[in-house]
Amino acid sequence: MNSRRSRLAASACLVLAVTGCGVPEGTPRIVDSNPHGWIVAVEPDDTFTDGYELLQLDGAGTVVITKVSIDGDDGLTLVDALIAAPDGRRFAAVQYDPHFPPTGPDFGDPDDLVPAVGSEMAAPQLPTSSGDELFGYELILGLKAEGKGAYKRKAVVIDYKANGHRKSVRIPAELVVCSGMRAGEAGCEGT
């Protein structure tokens, strides 16, 4: 009987560890965003900036990003990931810059961009100038399409630690990259 209880207790601990159910209430988490997507035309083998992912925290405390990855087609490569802090940006999020790191002023001062992995984010974030929304932290991805073709990303995945607990969030951020092709309403056009 003790052997059965031990197996049940071990199974329950494994389920809690995998699902995150054992994470105490109030532990900060990166909020899931609504599904969204866009299409962009780029030159083959050029690294470009994909912004727009606004990371906001729910709960008091801090989180530390441990890994950033993408779920997408082979040939679409995540070169690097940076974080723009809530202060110093003109807009909450900017979608695109043809260079990486971004050179446009809308992303804030390039010297203020820091590597995403190892970044510590705190809640609450600063309000926008209108005071009705929170800027949050913008995740800025450097992406590269290897050669000519159409590539699709389904999601951005962020692993992080919150109060010592490992967590992960999958952001349903679809992206179609037309490398060496035109971006049209129906997708990538041209051969």
Phi, psi and omega per residue, in radians:
M1 nan -0.733 3.111
N2 -1.085 -0.612 3.121
S3 -1.124 -0.696 3.124
R4 -1.160 -0.753 3.106
R5 -1.080 -0.705 3.121
S6 -1.094 -0.752 3.110
R7 -1.122 -0.740 3.117
L8 -1.115 -0.750 3.130
A9 -1.125 -0.727 3.121
A10 -1.137 -0.711 3.108
S11 -1.101 -0.745 3.124
A12 -1.103 -0.715 3.120
C13 -1.122 -0.686 3.127
L14 -1.135 -0.763 3.114
V15 -1.062 -0.790 3.139
L16 -1.099 -0.703 -3.122
A17 -1.166 -0.701 -3.096
V18 -1.279 -0.727 -3.065
T19 -1.486 -0.283 -3.107
G20 1.437 0.152 -3.100
C21 -1.121 -0.364 -3.112
G22 -1.489 0.087 -3.131
V23 -1.357 2.199 -3.093
P24 -1.053 2.522 3.075
E25 -1.043 2.467 -3.126
G26 1.614 -0.167 3.076
T27 -1.129 2.275 -3.100
P28 -1.103 2.606 3.093
R29 -2.490 2.669 3.019
I30 -1.384 2.203 -3.057
V31 -1.269 2.354 3.043
D32 -1.145 2.525 3.084
S33 -1.832 2.889 3.085
N34 -1.231 2.622 3.087
P35 -1.032 2.431 3.129
H36 -2.716 2.904 -3.141
G37 -2.898 2.918 3.117
W38 -2.787 2.999 -3.116
I39 -2.261 2.500 -3.116
V40 -2.491 2.533 3.043
A41 -1.807 2.293 -3.138
V42 -2.374 2.901 3.036
E43 -1.440 2.464 3.127
P44 -0.972 2.417 3.048
D45 1.190 0.112 3.027
D46 -1.519 2.465 3.063
T47 -1.592 2.254 -3.107
F48 -2.213 2.908 -3.138
T49 -1.715 2.232 2.984
D50 -1.976 1.868 3.116
G51 -1.741 -2.531 3.004
Y52 1.526 -0.504 -3.101
E53 -1.291 1.902 -3.096
L54 -1.725 1.991 -3.095
L55 -1.638 2.041 3.087
Q56 -2.078 2.575 -3.092
L57 -1.821 2.531 3.018
D58 -2.002 2.222 -3.111
G59 1.795 2.770 -3.129
A60 -1.491 2.609 3.089
G61 2.052 -2.780 -3.099
T62 -2.287 2.759 2.985
V63 -2.219 2.677 3.086
V64 -2.165 2.149 3.135
I65 -1.272 2.289 -3.140
T66 -1.915 -0.371 -3.140
K67 -2.842 2.498 3.003
V68 -2.230 2.294 3.116
S69 -2.512 2.941 3.083
I70 -2.134 2.604 3.022
D71 -1.865 1.834 -3.080
G72 -2.864 -3.051 -3.113
D73 -1.137 2.582 2.956
D74 -1.048 2.490 -3.127
G75 1.746 -0.282 3.006
L76 -1.832 1.955 -2.974
T77 -1.947 2.366 2.980
L78 -1.457 1.953 -3.114
V79 -1.428 -0.753 -3.110
D80 -2.888 2.871 3.087
A81 -2.383 2.317 -3.136
L82 -2.157 2.868 3.063
I83 -2.140 2.336 2.968
A84 -1.847 2.125 -3.107
A85 -1.174 2.876 -3.094
P86 -1.074 -0.552 -3.100
D87 -1.590 2.646 3.052
G88 1.613 -0.033 3.120
R89 -1.821 2.545 3.109
R90 -1.345 -0.570 -3.108
F91 -2.207 2.786 3.121
A92 -1.095 -0.745 -3.120
A93 -2.668 2.503 3.091
V94 -2.168 2.378 -2.979
Q95 -1.401 -0.734 -2.895
Y96 -2.526 2.520 2.924
D97 -2.511 2.410 -3.089
P98 -1.238 -0.090 -3.138
H99 -2.094 2.782 2.970
F100 -2.432 2.250 -0.080
P101 -1.105 2.789 -3.081
P102 -1.103 2.574 -3.126
T103 -1.924 -0.212 -3.115
G104 -1.301 2.594 -3.100
P105 -1.193 -0.286 -3.096
D106 -1.172 -0.349 3.119
F107 -1.511 -0.010 -3.077
G108 1.582 -3.010 -3.137
D109 -1.216 2.135 -3.140
P110 -0.977 -0.487 3.127
D111 -1.234 -0.273 3.136
D112 -1.571 -0.119 3.105
L113 -1.337 2.354 -3.110
V114 -2.187 2.703 3.092
P115 -0.986 2.385 -3.127
A116 -1.141 -0.817 -3.137
V117 -1.186 2.153 -3.085
G118 1.708 -0.192 3.134
S119 -1.192 2.390 3.060
E120 -1.830 2.192 3.139
M121 -2.018 2.389 -3.098
A122 -2.022 2.643 3.027
A123 -1.945 2.603 -0.046
P124 -1.431 2.837 3.107
Q125 -1.574 2.998 -3.106
L126 -1.338 2.506 3.073
P127 -1.279 2.758 3.055
T128 -1.233 3.034 -3.132
S129 -1.080 -0.499 3.106
S130 -1.398 -0.270 3.063
G131 1.421 0.022 -3.063
D132 -1.770 -0.170 3.111
E133 -2.339 2.899 3.048
L134 -1.785 2.389 3.112
F135 -1.170 -0.750 -3.052
G136 1.208 -2.957 3.134
Y137 -1.860 2.266 3.136
E138 -1.595 2.222 3.048
L139 -1.513 2.148 -3.074
I140 -2.026 2.010 -3.067
L141 -1.800 2.396 2.962
G142 -1.688 2.012 -3.110
L143 -2.055 2.649 3.131
K144 -2.436 2.256 3.048
A145 -1.676 2.093 -3.087
E146 -1.393 1.713 3.111
G147 1.454 -3.128 -3.105
K148 -1.379 2.450 3.098
G149 2.668 -3.123 3.093
A150 -1.893 2.251 -3.092
Y151 -2.225 2.553 -3.118
K152 -2.231 2.344 2.982
R153 -1.904 2.344 3.132
K154 -1.647 -0.582 -3.036
A155 -2.807 2.807 2.974
V156 -1.934 2.313 -3.113
V157 -2.028 2.254 -3.135
I158 -2.135 2.101 3.019
D159 -1.709 2.472 -3.107
Y160 -2.727 2.920 3.052
K161 -1.975 2.383 3.088
A162 -2.309 2.030 -3.109
N163 0.879 0.708 3.099
G164 1.471 -0.074 -3.134
H165 -1.735 2.336 3.090
R166 -1.390 2.318 3.139
K167 -2.436 2.920 3.119
S168 -2.571 2.547 3.050
V169 -2.309 2.370 3.104
R170 -1.886 2.019 -3.115
I171 -1.688 2.050 -3.103
P172 -1.324 1.313 -3.064
A173 -1.949 1.570 -3.113
E174 -1.322 2.437 3.113
L175 -2.460 2.257 3.018
V176 -1.901 2.172 -3.125
V177 -1.924 2.089 3.093
C178 -1.729 1.723 -3.071
S179 -1.620 1.944 -3.093
G180 1.307 0.304 -3.120
M181 -2.350 2.904 3.062
R182 -1.491 2.598 3.041
A183 -1.692 2.058 3.136
G184 -2.047 3.116 -3.125
E185 -1.088 -0.560 -3.111
A186 -1.654 0.046 -3.120
G187 2.197 -2.683 -3.115
C188 -1.377 2.405 -3.098
E189 -2.190 2.550 3.114
G190 1.733 2.719 -3.127
T191 -2.124 nan nan
